[in-house]
């Protein structure tokens, strides 16, 4: 088996295991939304900051690739579209 495929399967199984574990712990919609109101302000802030940084990095990198064509030529997307 290819190493990449093996790592993918391991990550997939771990993700499915966490999903199954979390699904067994939530029974109502209040349990599901905002962890039954048990999150602290700092935990919620870290989650919000992580989402924002992830989106900003993704969109920033994409914009940088589009705006600097000579640096984007290595990308297969840039080769087919520009």
mmCIF file of the N, C-alpha and C atoms, coordinates in Angstrom:
data_MODEL
# 
_entry.id   MODEL 
# 
loop_
_atom_site.group_PDB 
_atom_site.id 
_atom_site.type_symbol 
_atom_site.label_atom_id 
_atom_site.label_alt_id 
_atom_site.label_comp_id 
_atom_site.label_asym_id 
_atom_site.label_entity_id 
_atom_site.label_seq_id 
_atom_site.pdbx_PDB_ins_code 
_atom_site.Cartn_x 
_atom_site.Cartn_y 
_atom_site.Cartn_z 
_atom_site.occupancy 
_atom_site.B_iso_or_equiv 
_atom_site.pdbx_formal_charge 
_atom_site.auth_seq_id 
_atom_site.auth_comp_id 
_atom_site.auth_asym_id 
_atom_site.auth_atom_id 
_atom_site.pdbx_PDB_model_num 
ATOM 1   N N  . UNK A 1 1  ? 0.846   -1.172 0.000   1.00 0.00 ? 1  UNK A N  1 
ATOM 2   C CA . UNK A 1 1  ? 0.000   0.000  0.000   1.00 0.00 ? 1  UNK A CA 1 
ATOM 3   C C  . UNK A 1 1  ? 0.899   1.245  0.000   1.00 0.00 ? 1  UNK A C  1 
ATOM 4   N N  . UNK A 1 2  ? 0.505   2.216  -0.745  1.00 0.00 ? 2  UNK A N  1 
ATOM 5   C CA . UNK A 1 2  ? 1.237   3.467  -0.830  1.00 0.00 ? 2  UNK A CA 1 
ATOM 6   C C  . UNK A 1 2  ? 1.200   4.183  0.527   1.00 0.00 ? 2  UNK A C  1 
ATOM 7   N N  . UNK A 1 3  ? 2.305   4.822  0.905   1.00 0.00 ? 3  UNK A N  1 
ATOM 8   C CA . UNK A 1 3  ? 2.392   5.518  2.189   1.00 0.00 ? 3  UNK A CA 1 
ATOM 9   C C  . UNK A 1 3  ? 1.362   6.637  2.276   1.00 0.00 ? 3  UNK A C  1 
ATOM 10  N N  . UNK A 1 4  ? 1.189   7.374  1.206   1.00 0.00 ? 4  UNK A N  1 
ATOM 11  C CA . UNK A 1 4  ? 0.220   8.474  1.204   1.00 0.00 ? 4  UNK A CA 1 
ATOM 12  C C  . UNK A 1 4  ? -1.194  7.960  1.423   1.00 0.00 ? 4  UNK A C  1 
ATOM 13  N N  . UNK A 1 5  ? -1.534  6.875  0.766   1.00 0.00 ? 5  UNK A N  1 
ATOM 14  C CA . UNK A 1 5  ? -2.862  6.285  0.943   1.00 0.00 ? 5  UNK A CA 1 
ATOM 15  C C  . UNK A 1 5  ? -3.042  5.783  2.374   1.00 0.00 ? 5  UNK A C  1 
ATOM 16  N N  . UNK A 1 6  ? -2.025  5.208  2.948   1.00 0.00 ? 6  UNK A N  1 
ATOM 17  C CA . UNK A 1 6  ? -2.094  4.738  4.332   1.00 0.00 ? 6  UNK A CA 1 
ATOM 18  C C  . UNK A 1 6  ? -2.321  5.873  5.312   1.00 0.00 ? 6  UNK A C  1 
ATOM 19  N N  . UNK A 1 7  ? -1.599  6.977  5.128   1.00 0.00 ? 7  UNK A N  1 
ATOM 20  C CA . UNK A 1 7  ? -1.775  8.137  6.002   1.00 0.00 ? 7  UNK A CA 1 
ATOM 21  C C  . UNK A 1 7  ? -3.172  8.713  5.833   1.00 0.00 ? 7  UNK A C  1 
ATOM 22  N N  . UNK A 1 8  ? -3.647  8.771  4.598   1.00 0.00 ? 8  UNK A N  1 
ATOM 23  C CA . UNK A 1 8  ? -4.999  9.269  4.343   1.00 0.00 ? 8  UNK A CA 1 
ATOM 24  C C  . UNK A 1 8  ? -6.040  8.409  5.066   1.00 0.00 ? 8  UNK A C  1 
ATOM 25  N N  . UNK A 1 9  ? -5.901  7.110  4.991   1.00 0.00 ? 9  UNK A N  1 
ATOM 26  C CA . UNK A 1 9  ? -6.861  6.212  5.636   1.00 0.00 ? 9  UNK A CA 1 
ATOM 27  C C  . UNK A 1 9  ? -6.821  6.377  7.151   1.00 0.00 ? 9  UNK A C  1 
ATOM 28  N N  . UNK A 1 10 ? -5.631  6.532  7.707   1.00 0.00 ? 10 UNK A N  1 
ATOM 29  C CA . UNK A 1 10 ? -5.507  6.732  9.160   1.00 0.00 ? 10 UNK A CA 1 
ATOM 30  C C  . UNK A 1 10 ? -6.203  8.019  9.583   1.00 0.00 ? 10 UNK A C  1 
ATOM 31  N N  . UNK A 1 11 ? -5.958  9.114  8.854   1.00 0.00 ? 11 UNK A N  1 
ATOM 32  C CA . UNK A 1 11 ? -6.592  10.395 9.184   1.00 0.00 ? 11 UNK A CA 1 
ATOM 33  C C  . UNK A 1 11 ? -8.107  10.293 9.030   1.00 0.00 ? 11 UNK A C  1 
ATOM 34  N N  . UNK A 1 12 ? -8.553  9.601  7.997   1.00 0.00 ? 12 UNK A N  1 
ATOM 35  C CA . UNK A 1 12 ? -9.988  9.420  7.782   1.00 0.00 ? 12 UNK A CA 1 
ATOM 36  C C  . UNK A 1 12 ? -10.617 8.647  8.943   1.00 0.00 ? 12 UNK A C  1 
ATOM 37  N N  . UNK A 1 13 ? -9.984  7.573  9.377   1.00 0.00 ? 13 UNK A N  1 
ATOM 38  C CA . UNK A 1 13 ? -10.523 6.775  10.478  1.00 0.00 ? 13 UNK A CA 1 
ATOM 39  C C  . UNK A 1 13 ? -10.526 7.547  11.793  1.00 0.00 ? 13 UNK A C  1 
ATOM 40  N N  . UNK A 1 14 ? -9.489  8.321  12.044  1.00 0.00 ? 14 UNK A N  1 
ATOM 41  C CA . UNK A 1 14 ? -9.449  9.140  13.266  1.00 0.00 ? 14 UNK A CA 1 
ATOM 42  C C  . UNK A 1 14 ? -10.567 10.179 13.233  1.00 0.00 ? 14 UNK A C  1 
ATOM 43  N N  . UNK A 1 15 ? -10.755 10.817 12.071  1.00 0.00 ? 15 UNK A N  1 
ATOM 44  C CA . UNK A 1 15 ? -11.817 11.815 11.936  1.00 0.00 ? 15 UNK A CA 1 
ATOM 45  C C  . UNK A 1 15 ? -13.187 11.191 12.137  1.00 0.00 ? 15 UNK A C  1 
ATOM 46  N N  . UNK A 1 16 ? -13.424 10.043 11.540  1.00 0.00 ? 16 UNK A N  1 
ATOM 47  C CA . UNK A 1 16 ? -14.705 9.369  11.727  1.00 0.00 ? 16 UNK A CA 1 
ATOM 48  C C  . UNK A 1 16 ? -14.908 8.937  13.179  1.00 0.00 ? 16 UNK A C  1 
ATOM 49  N N  . UNK A 1 17 ? -13.838 8.518  13.845  1.00 0.00 ? 17 UNK A N  1 
ATOM 50  C CA . UNK A 1 17 ? -13.926 8.147  15.260  1.00 0.00 ? 17 UNK A CA 1 
ATOM 51  C C  . UNK A 1 17 ? -14.294 9.335  16.133  1.00 0.00 ? 17 UNK A C  1 
ATOM 52  N N  . UNK A 1 18 ? -13.678 10.476 15.883  1.00 0.00 ? 18 UNK A N  1 
ATOM 53  C CA . UNK A 1 18 ? -14.002 11.686 16.656  1.00 0.00 ? 18 UNK A CA 1 
ATOM 54  C C  . UNK A 1 18 ? -15.437 12.111 16.390  1.00 0.00 ? 18 UNK A C  1 
ATOM 55  N N  . UNK A 1 19 ? -15.867 12.009 15.136  1.00 0.00 ? 19 UNK A N  1 
ATOM 56  C CA . UNK A 1 19 ? -17.241 12.370 14.794  1.00 0.00 ? 19 UNK A CA 1 
ATOM 57  C C  . UNK A 1 19 ? -18.232 11.458 15.496  1.00 0.00 ? 19 UNK A C  1 
ATOM 58  N N  . UNK A 1 20 ? -17.971 10.167 15.519  1.00 0.00 ? 20 UNK A N  1 
ATOM 59  C CA . UNK A 1 20 ? -18.851 9.213  16.205  1.00 0.00 ? 20 UNK A CA 1 
ATOM 60  C C  . UNK A 1 20 ? -18.900 9.506  17.699  1.00 0.00 ? 20 UNK A C  1 
ATOM 61  N N  . UNK A 1 21 ? -17.737 9.784  18.299  1.00 0.00 ? 21 UNK A N  1 
ATOM 62  C CA . UNK A 1 21 ? -17.664 10.094 19.727  1.00 0.00 ? 21 UNK A CA 1 
ATOM 63  C C  . UNK A 1 21 ? -18.466 11.354 20.045  1.00 0.00 ? 21 UNK A C  1 
ATOM 64  N N  . UNK A 1 22 ? -18.317 12.389 19.219  1.00 0.00 ? 22 UNK A N  1 
ATOM 65  C CA . UNK A 1 22 ? -19.035 13.642 19.454  1.00 0.00 ? 22 UNK A CA 1 
ATOM 66  C C  . UNK A 1 22 ? -20.534 13.475 19.232  1.00 0.00 ? 22 UNK A C  1 
ATOM 67  N N  . UNK A 1 23 ? -20.912 12.672 18.243  1.00 0.00 ? 23 UNK A N  1 
ATOM 68  C CA . UNK A 1 23 ? -22.336 12.462 17.977  1.00 0.00 ? 23 UNK A CA 1 
ATOM 69  C C  . UNK A 1 23 ? -23.017 11.728 19.126  1.00 0.00 ? 23 UNK A C  1 
ATOM 70  N N  . UNK A 1 24 ? -22.301 10.855 19.812  1.00 0.00 ? 24 UNK A N  1 
ATOM 71  C CA . UNK A 1 24 ? -22.897 10.128 20.934  1.00 0.00 ? 24 UNK A CA 1 
ATOM 72  C C  . UNK A 1 24 ? -23.055 11.018 22.160  1.00 0.00 ? 24 UNK A C  1 
ATOM 73  N N  . UNK A 1 25 ? -22.290 12.110 22.231  1.00 0.00 ? 25 UNK A N  1 
ATOM 74  C CA . UNK A 1 25 ? -22.367 13.005 23.389  1.00 0.00 ? 25 UNK A CA 1 
ATOM 75  C C  . UNK A 1 25 ? -23.443 14.064 23.243  1.00 0.00 ? 25 UNK A C  1 
ATOM 76  N N  . UNK A 1 26 ? -23.893 14.348 22.026  1.00 0.00 ? 26 UNK A N  1 
ATOM 77  C CA . UNK A 1 26 ? -24.901 15.383 21.821  1.00 0.00 ? 26 UNK A CA 1 
ATOM 78  C C  . UNK A 1 26 ? -26.258 14.729 21.579  1.00 0.00 ? 26 UNK A C  1 
ATOM 79  N N  . UNK A 1 27 ? -27.250 15.214 22.309  1.00 0.00 ? 27 UNK A N  1 
ATOM 80  C CA . UNK A 1 27 ? -28.582 14.636 22.199  1.00 0.00 ? 27 UNK A CA 1 
ATOM 81  C C  . UNK A 1 27 ? -29.636 15.660 21.790  1.00 0.00 ? 27 UNK A C  1 
ATOM 82  N N  . UNK A 1 28 ? -29.400 16.915 22.129  1.00 0.00 ? 28 UNK A N  1 
ATOM 83  C CA . UNK A 1 28 ? -30.356 17.967 21.786  1.00 0.00 ? 28 UNK A CA 1 
ATOM 84  C C  . UNK A 1 28 ? -29.634 19.058 21.002  1.00 0.00 ? 28 UNK A C  1 
ATOM 85  N N  . UNK A 1 29 ? -30.418 19.980 20.448  1.00 0.00 ? 29 UNK A N  1 
ATOM 86  C CA . UNK A 1 29 ? -29.790 21.072 19.698  1.00 0.00 ? 29 UNK A CA 1 
ATOM 87  C C  . UNK A 1 29 ? -28.994 21.992 20.612  1.00 0.00 ? 29 UNK A C  1 
ATOM 88  N N  . UNK A 1 30 ? -29.408 22.141 21.853  1.00 0.00 ? 30 UNK A N  1 
ATOM 89  C CA . UNK A 1 30 ? -28.643 22.989 22.772  1.00 0.00 ? 30 UNK A CA 1 
ATOM 90  C C  . UNK A 1 30 ? -27.291 22.358 23.099  1.00 0.00 ? 30 UNK A C  1 
ATOM 91  N N  . UNK A 1 31 ? -27.209 21.037 23.098  1.00 0.00 ? 31 UNK A N  1 
ATOM 92  C CA . UNK A 1 31 ? -25.919 20.366 23.270  1.00 0.00 ? 31 UNK A CA 1 
ATOM 93  C C  . UNK A 1 31 ? -25.008 20.623 22.074  1.00 0.00 ? 31 UNK A C  1 
ATOM 94  N N  . UNK A 1 32 ? -25.612 20.681 20.908  1.00 0.00 ? 32 UNK A N  1 
ATOM 95  C CA . UNK A 1 32 ? -24.831 20.821 19.681  1.00 0.00 ? 32 UNK A CA 1 
ATOM 96  C C  . UNK A 1 32 ? -24.310 22.240 19.500  1.00 0.00 ? 32 UNK A C  1 
ATOM 97  N N  . UNK A 1 33 ? -25.170 23.225 19.646  1.00 0.00 ? 33 UNK A N  1 
ATOM 98  C CA . UNK A 1 33 ? -24.773 24.618 19.423  1.00 0.00 ? 33 UNK A CA 1 
ATOM 99  C C  . UNK A 1 33 ? -23.946 25.131 20.588  1.00 0.00 ? 33 UNK A C  1 
ATOM 100 N N  . UNK A 1 34 ? -22.761 25.614 20.299  1.00 0.00 ? 34 UNK A N  1 
ATOM 101 C CA . UNK A 1 34 ? -21.865 26.254 21.280  1.00 0.00 ? 34 UNK A CA 1 
ATOM 102 C C  . UNK A 1 34 ? -21.591 25.367 22.483  1.00 0.00 ? 34 UNK A C  1 
ATOM 103 N N  . UNK A 1 35 ? -21.501 24.086 22.272  1.00 0.00 ? 35 UNK A N  1 
ATOM 104 C CA . UNK A 1 35 ? -21.103 23.134 23.309  1.00 0.00 ? 35 UNK A CA 1 
ATOM 105 C C  . UNK A 1 35 ? -21.953 23.272 24.570  1.00 0.00 ? 35 UNK A C  1 
ATOM 106 N N  . UNK A 1 36 ? -23.251 23.403 24.394  1.00 0.00 ? 36 UNK A N  1 
ATOM 107 C CA . UNK A 1 36 ? -24.194 23.523 25.511  1.00 0.00 ? 36 UNK A CA 1 
ATOM 108 C C  . UNK A 1 36 ? -23.848 24.710 26.403  1.00 0.00 ? 36 UNK A C  1 
ATOM 109 N N  . UNK A 1 37 ? -23.360 25.789 25.794  1.00 0.00 ? 37 UNK A N  1 
ATOM 110 C CA . UNK A 1 37 ? -23.007 27.045 26.486  1.00 0.00 ? 37 UNK A CA 1 
ATOM 111 C C  . UNK A 1 37 ? -21.936 26.833 27.551  1.00 0.00 ? 37 UNK A C  1 
ATOM 112 N N  . UNK A 1 38 ? -21.066 25.880 27.352  1.00 0.00 ? 38 UNK A N  1 
ATOM 113 C CA . UNK A 1 38 ? -20.004 25.617 28.319  1.00 0.00 ? 38 UNK A CA 1 
ATOM 114 C C  . UNK A 1 38 ? -18.658 26.178 27.876  1.00 0.00 ? 38 UNK A C  1 
ATOM 115 N N  . UNK A 1 39 ? -18.615 26.832 26.710  1.00 0.00 ? 39 UNK A N  1 
ATOM 116 C CA . UNK A 1 39 ? -17.358 27.425 26.257  1.00 0.00 ? 39 UNK A CA 1 
ATOM 117 C C  . UNK A 1 39 ? -17.114 28.736 26.976  1.00 0.00 ? 39 UNK A C  1 
ATOM 118 N N  . UNK A 1 40 ? -15.859 28.959 27.346  1.00 0.00 ? 40 UNK A N  1 
ATOM 119 C CA . UNK A 1 40 ? -15.506 30.239 27.949  1.00 0.00 ? 40 UNK A CA 1 
ATOM 120 C C  . UNK A 1 40 ? -15.285 31.268 26.847  1.00 0.00 ? 40 UNK A C  1 
ATOM 121 N N  . UNK A 1 41 ? -15.192 32.520 27.231  1.00 0.00 ? 41 UNK A N  1 
ATOM 122 C CA . UNK A 1 41 ? -14.969 33.583 26.250  1.00 0.00 ? 41 UNK A CA 1 
ATOM 123 C C  . UNK A 1 41 ? -13.623 33.411 25.550  1.00 0.00 ? 41 UNK A C  1 
ATOM 124 N N  . UNK A 1 42 ? -12.605 32.986 26.273  1.00 0.00 ? 42 UNK A N  1 
ATOM 125 C CA . UNK A 1 42 ? -11.291 32.801 25.650  1.00 0.00 ? 42 UNK A CA 1 
ATOM 126 C C  . UNK A 1 42 ? -11.305 31.630 24.670  1.00 0.00 ? 42 UNK A C  1 
ATOM 127 N N  . UNK A 1 43 ? -11.999 30.551 24.990  1.00 0.00 ? 43 UNK A N  1 
ATOM 128 C CA . UNK A 1 43 ? -12.103 29.427 24.060  1.00 0.00 ? 43 UNK A CA 1 
ATOM 129 C C  . UNK A 1 43 ? -12.831 29.846 22.789  1.00 0.00 ? 43 UNK A C  1 
ATOM 130 N N  . UNK A 1 44 ? -13.895 30.600 22.939  1.00 0.00 ? 44 UNK A N  1 
ATOM 131 C CA . UNK A 1 44 ? -14.637 31.085 21.790  1.00 0.00 ? 44 UNK A CA 1 
ATOM 132 C C  . UNK A 1 44 ? -13.785 32.064 20.982  1.00 0.00 ? 44 UNK A C  1 
ATOM 133 N N  . UNK A 1 45 ? -13.017 32.890 21.650  1.00 0.00 ? 45 UNK A N  1 
ATOM 134 C CA . UNK A 1 45 ? -12.128 33.833 20.973  1.00 0.00 ? 45 UNK A CA 1 
ATOM 135 C C  . UNK A 1 45 ? -11.037 33.127 20.180  1.00 0.00 ? 45 UNK A C  1 
ATOM 136 N N  . UNK A 1 46 ? -10.455 32.091 20.759  1.00 0.00 ? 46 UNK A N  1 
ATOM 137 C CA . UNK A 1 46 ? -9.436  31.326 20.032  1.00 0.00 ? 46 UNK A CA 1 
ATOM 138 C C  . UNK A 1 46 ? -10.026 30.632 18.808  1.00 0.00 ? 46 UNK A C  1 
ATOM 139 N N  . UNK A 1 47 ? -11.226 30.107 18.930  1.00 0.00 ? 47 UNK A N  1 
ATOM 140 C CA . UNK A 1 47 ? -11.874 29.471 17.784  1.00 0.00 ? 47 UNK A CA 1 
ATOM 141 C C  . UNK A 1 47 ? -12.159 30.488 16.688  1.00 0.00 ? 47 UNK A C  1 
ATOM 142 N N  . UNK A 1 48 ? -12.644 31.650 17.070  1.00 0.00 ? 48 UNK A N  1 
ATOM 143 C CA . UNK A 1 48 ? -12.927 32.705 16.098  1.00 0.00 ? 48 UNK A CA 1 
ATOM 144 C C  . UNK A 1 48 ? -11.637 33.191 15.438  1.00 0.00 ? 48 UNK A C  1 
ATOM 145 N N  . UNK A 1 49 ? -10.587 33.368 16.215  1.00 0.00 ? 49 UNK A N  1 
ATOM 146 C CA . UNK A 1 49 ? -9.306  33.806 15.658  1.00 0.00 ? 49 UNK A CA 1 
ATOM 147 C C  . UNK A 1 49 ? -8.726  32.755 14.713  1.00 0.00 ? 49 UNK A C  1 
ATOM 148 N N  . UNK A 1 50 ? -8.863  31.498 15.056  1.00 0.00 ? 50 UNK A N  1 
ATOM 149 C CA . UNK A 1 50 ? -8.372  30.442 14.178  1.00 0.00 ? 50 UNK A CA 1 
ATOM 150 C C  . UNK A 1 50 ? -9.110  30.410 12.856  1.00 0.00 ? 50 UNK A C  1 
ATOM 151 N N  . UNK A 1 51 ? -10.425 30.567 12.910  1.00 0.00 ? 51 UNK A N  1 
ATOM 152 C CA . UNK A 1 51 ? -11.206 30.614 11.665  1.00 0.00 ? 51 UNK A CA 1 
ATOM 153 C C  . UNK A 1 51 ? -10.806 31.821 10.820  1.00 0.00 ? 51 UNK A C  1 
ATOM 154 N N  . UNK A 1 52 ? -10.658 32.965 11.459  1.00 0.00 ? 52 UNK A N  1 
ATOM 155 C CA . UNK A 1 52 ? -10.310 34.184 10.734  1.00 0.00 ? 52 UNK A CA 1 
ATOM 156 C C  . UNK A 1 52 ? -8.921  34.068 10.107  1.00 0.00 ? 52 UNK A C  1 
ATOM 157 N N  . UNK A 1 53 ? -7.958  33.572 10.864  1.00 0.00 ? 53 UNK A N  1 
ATOM 158 C CA . UNK A 1 53 ? -6.594  33.449 10.328  1.00 0.00 ? 53 UNK A CA 1 
ATOM 159 C C  . UNK A 1 53 ? -6.540  32.453 9.176   1.00 0.00 ? 53 UNK A C  1 
ATOM 160 N N  . UNK A 1 54 ? -7.268  31.378 9.286   1.00 0.00 ? 54 UNK A N  1 
ATOM 161 C CA . UNK A 1 54 ? -7.287  30.389 8.222   1.00 0.00 ? 54 UNK A CA 1 
ATOM 162 C C  . UNK A 1 54 ? -7.872  30.976 6.951   1.00 0.00 ? 54 UNK A C  1 
ATOM 163 N N  . UNK A 1 55 ? -8.997  31.653 7.066   1.00 0.00 ? 55 UNK A N  1 
ATOM 164 C CA . UNK A 1 55 ? -9.631  32.257 5.891   1.00 0.00 ? 55 UNK A CA 1 
ATOM 165 C C  . UNK A 1 55 ? -8.755  33.366 5.314   1.00 0.00 ? 55 UNK A C  1 
ATOM 166 N N  . UNK A 1 56 ? -8.161  34.180 6.173   1.00 0.00 ? 56 UNK A N  1 
ATOM 167 C CA . UNK A 1 56 ? -7.322  35.273 5.689   1.00 0.00 ? 56 UNK A CA 1 
ATOM 168 C C  . UNK A 1 56 ? -6.088  34.742 4.978   1.00 0.00 ? 56 UNK A C  1 
ATOM 169 N N  . UNK A 1 57 ? -5.494  33.689 5.505   1.00 0.00 ? 57 UNK A N  1 
ATOM 170 C CA . UNK A 1 57 ? -4.316  33.117 4.859   1.00 0.00 ? 57 UNK A CA 1 
ATOM 171 C C  . UNK A 1 57 ? -4.678  32.512 3.509   1.00 0.00 ? 57 UNK A C  1 
ATOM 172 N N  . UNK A 1 58 ? -5.782  31.804 3.442   1.00 0.00 ? 58 UNK A N  1 
ATOM 173 C CA . UNK A 1 58 ? -6.196  31.188 2.184   1.00 0.00 ? 58 UNK A CA 1 
ATOM 174 C C  . UNK A 1 58 ? -6.517  32.247 1.140   1.00 0.00 ? 58 UNK A C  1 
ATOM 175 N N  . UNK A 1 59 ? -7.328  33.231 1.514   1.00 0.00 ? 59 UNK A N  1 
ATOM 176 C CA . UNK A 1 59 ? -7.711  34.264 0.556   1.00 0.00 ? 59 UNK A CA 1 
ATOM 177 C C  . UNK A 1 59 ? -6.523  35.157 0.202   1.00 0.00 ? 59 UNK A C  1 
ATOM 178 N N  . UNK A 1 60 ? -5.668  35.431 1.172   1.00 0.00 ? 60 UNK A N  1 
ATOM 179 C CA . UNK A 1 60 ? -4.489  36.244 0.886   1.00 0.00 ? 60 UNK A CA 1 
ATOM 180 C C  . UNK A 1 60 ? -3.538  35.553 -0.069  1.00 0.00 ? 60 UNK A C  1 
ATOM 181 N N  . UNK A 1 61 ? -3.312  34.275 0.117   1.00 0.00 ? 61 UNK A N  1 
ATOM 182 C CA . UNK A 1 61 ? -2.438  33.531 -0.778  1.00 0.00 ? 61 UNK A CA 1 
ATOM 183 C C  . UNK A 1 61 ? -3.032  33.457 -2.175  1.00 0.00 ? 61 UNK A C  1 
ATOM 184 N N  . UNK A 1 62 ? -4.334  33.263 -2.258  1.00 0.00 ? 62 UNK A N  1 
ATOM 185 C CA . UNK A 1 62 ? -4.990  33.212 -3.560  1.00 0.00 ? 62 UNK A CA 1 
ATOM 186 C C  . UNK A 1 62 ? -4.868  34.539 -4.274  1.00 0.00 ? 62 UNK A C  1 
ATOM 187 N N  . UNK A 1 63 ? -5.105  35.623 -3.566  1.00 0.00 ? 63 UNK A N  1 
ATOM 188 C CA . UNK A 1 63 ? -4.971  36.947 -4.181  1.00 0.00 ? 63 UNK A CA 1 
ATOM 189 C C  . UNK A 1 63 ? -3.539  37.206 -4.604  1.00 0.00 ? 63 UNK A C  1 
ATOM 190 N N  . UNK A 1 64 ? -2.587  36.809 -3.795  1.00 0.00 ? 64 UNK A N  1 
ATOM 191 C CA . UNK A 1 64 ? -1.180  36.993 -4.151  1.00 0.00 ? 64 UNK A CA 1 
ATOM 192 C C  . UNK A 1 64 ? -0.834  36.221 -5.420  1.00 0.00 ? 64 UNK A C  1 
ATOM 193 N N  . UNK A 1 65 ? -1.367  35.008 -5.541  1.00 0.00 ? 65 UNK A N  1 
ATOM 194 C CA . UNK A 1 65 ? -1.116  34.193 -6.732  1.00 0.00 ? 65 UNK A CA 1 
ATOM 195 C C  . UNK A 1 65 ? -1.699  34.859 -7.974  1.00 0.00 ? 65 UNK A C  1 
ATOM 196 N N  . UNK A 1 66 ? -2.890  35.398 -7.868  1.00 0.00 ? 66 UNK A N  1 
ATOM 197 C CA . UNK A 1 66 ? -3.534  36.019 -9.018  1.00 0.00 ? 66 UNK A CA 1 
ATOM 198 C C  . UNK A 1 66 ? -2.839  37.317 -9.399  1.00 0.00 ? 66 UNK A C  1 
ATOM 199 N N  . UNK A 1 67 ? -2.453  38.103 -8.399  1.00 0.00 ? 67 UNK A N  1 
ATOM 200 C CA . UNK A 1 67 ? -1.866  39.414 -8.684  1.00 0.00 ? 67 UNK A CA 1 
ATOM 201 C C  . UNK A 1 67 ? -0.423  39.322 -9.171  1.00 0.00 ? 67 UNK A C  1 
ATOM 202 N N  . UNK A 1 68 ? 0.279   38.288 -8.836  1.00 0.00 ? 68 UNK A N  1 
ATOM 203 C CA . UNK A 1 68 ? 1.666   38.162 -9.287  1.00 0.00 ? 68 UNK A CA 1 
ATOM 204 C C  . UNK A 1 68 ? 1.769   36.987 -10.257 1.00 0.00 ? 68 UNK A C  1 
ATOM 205 N N  . UNK A 1 69 ? 1.491   37.247 -11.502 1.00 0.00 ? 69 UNK A N  1 
ATOM 206 C CA . UNK A 1 69 ? 1.405   36.179 -12.502 1.00 0.00 ? 69 UNK A CA 1 
ATOM 207 C C  . UNK A 1 69 ? 2.723   35.440 -12.696 1.00 0.00 ? 69 UNK A C  1 
ATOM 208 N N  . UNK A 1 70 ? 3.815   36.136 -12.627 1.00 0.00 ? 70 UNK A N  1 
ATOM 209 C CA . UNK A 1 70 ? 5.089   35.448 -12.868 1.00 0.00 ? 70 UNK A CA 1 
ATOM 210 C C  . UNK A 1 70 ? 5.406   34.435 -11.764 1.00 0.00 ? 70 UNK A C  1 
ATOM 211 N N  . UNK A 1 71 ? 4.910   34.682 -10.558 1.00 0.00 ? 71 UNK A N  1 
ATOM 212 C CA . UNK A 1 71 ? 5.112   33.726 -9.473  1.00 0.00 ? 71 UNK A CA 1 
ATOM 213 C C  . UNK A 1 71 ? 4.076   32.606 -9.513  1.00 0.00 ? 71 UNK A C  1 
ATOM 214 N N  . UNK A 1 72 ? 2.965   32.838 -10.197 1.00 0.00 ? 72 UNK A N  1 
ATOM 215 C CA . UNK A 1 72 ? 1.889   31.852 -10.234 1.00 0.00 ? 72 UNK A CA 1 
ATOM 216 C C  . UNK A 1 72 ? 2.023   30.906 -11.410 1.00 0.00 ? 72 UNK A C  1 
ATOM 217 N N  . UNK A 1 73 ? 3.009   31.064 -12.235 1.00 0.00 ? 73 UNK A N  1 
ATOM 218 C CA . UNK A 1 73 ? 3.107   30.227 -13.427 1.00 0.00 ? 73 UNK A CA 1 
ATOM 219 C C  . UNK A 1 73 ? 3.408   28.773 -13.102 1.00 0.00 ? 73 UNK A C  1 
ATOM 220 N N  . UNK A 1 74 ? 3.910   28.479 -11.917 1.00 0.00 ? 74 UNK A N  1 
ATOM 221 C CA . UNK A 1 74 ? 4.198   27.088 -11.560 1.00 0.00 ? 74 UNK A CA 1 
ATOM 222 C C  . UNK A 1 74 ? 2.927   26.309 -11.256 1.00 0.00 ? 74 UNK A C  1 
ATOM 223 N N  . UNK A 1 75 ? 1.828   27.030 -10.995 1.00 0.00 ? 75 UNK A N  1 
ATOM 224 C CA . UNK A 1 75 ? 0.595   26.369 -10.625 1.00 0.00 ? 75 UNK A CA 1 
ATOM 225 C C  . UNK A 1 75 ? -0.134  25.814 -11.852 1.00 0.00 ? 75 UNK A C  1 
ATOM 226 N N  . UNK A 1 76 ? -0.628  24.592 -11.787 1.00 0.00 ? 76 UNK A N  1 
ATOM 227 C CA . UNK A 1 76 ? -1.401  24.048 -12.912 1.00 0.00 ? 76 UNK A CA 1 
ATOM 228 C C  . UNK A 1 76 ? -2.643  24.887 -13.208 1.00 0.00 ? 76 UNK A C  1 
ATOM 229 N N  . UNK A 1 77 ? -3.249  25.449 -12.182 1.00 0.00 ? 77 UNK A N  1 
ATOM 230 C CA . UNK A 1 77 ? -4.411  26.310 -12.381 1.00 0.00 ? 77 UNK A CA 1 
ATOM 231 C C  . UNK A 1 77 ? -4.018  27.539 -13.196 1.00 0.00 ? 77 UNK A C  1 
ATOM 232 N N  . UNK A 1 78 ? -2.869  28.128 -12.866 1.00 0.00 ? 78 UNK A N  1 
ATOM 233 C CA . UNK A 1 78 ? -2.429  29.312 -13.594 1.00 0.00 ? 78 UNK A CA 1 
ATOM 234 C C  . UNK A 1 78 ? -2.099  28.978 -15.039 1.00 0.00 ? 78 UNK A C  1 
ATOM 235 N N  . UNK A 1 79 ? -1.551  27.802 -15.285 1.00 0.00 ? 79 UNK A N  1 
ATOM 236 C CA . UNK A 1 79 ? -1.211  27.410 -16.649 1.00 0.00 ? 79 UNK A CA 1 
ATOM 237 C C  . UNK A 1 79 ? -2.445  27.267 -17.519 1.00 0.00 ? 79 UNK A C  1 
ATOM 238 N N  . UNK A 1 80 ? -3.527  26.749 -16.952 1.00 0.00 ? 80 UNK A N  1 
ATOM 239 C CA . UNK A 1 80 ? -4.712  26.524 -17.791 1.00 0.00 ? 80 UNK A CA 1 
ATOM 240 C C  . UNK A 1 80 ? -5.589  27.746 -17.908 1.00 0.00 ? 80 UNK A C  1 
ATOM 241 N N  . UNK A 1 81 ? -5.493  28.677 -16.991 1.00 0.00 ? 81 UNK A N  1 
ATOM 242 C CA . UNK A 1 81 ? -6.427  29.790 -16.982 1.00 0.00 ? 81 UNK A CA 1 
ATOM 243 C C  . UNK A 1 81 ? -5.823  31.136 -17.382 1.00 0.00 ? 81 UNK A C  1 
ATOM 244 N N  . UNK A 1 82 ? -4.508  31.277 -17.318 1.00 0.00 ? 82 UNK A N  1 
ATOM 245 C CA . UNK A 1 82 ? -3.917  32.592 -17.595 1.00 0.00 ? 82 UNK A CA 1 
ATOM 246 C C  . UNK A 1 82 ? -2.960  32.492 -18.764 1.00 0.00 ? 82 UNK A C  1 
# 
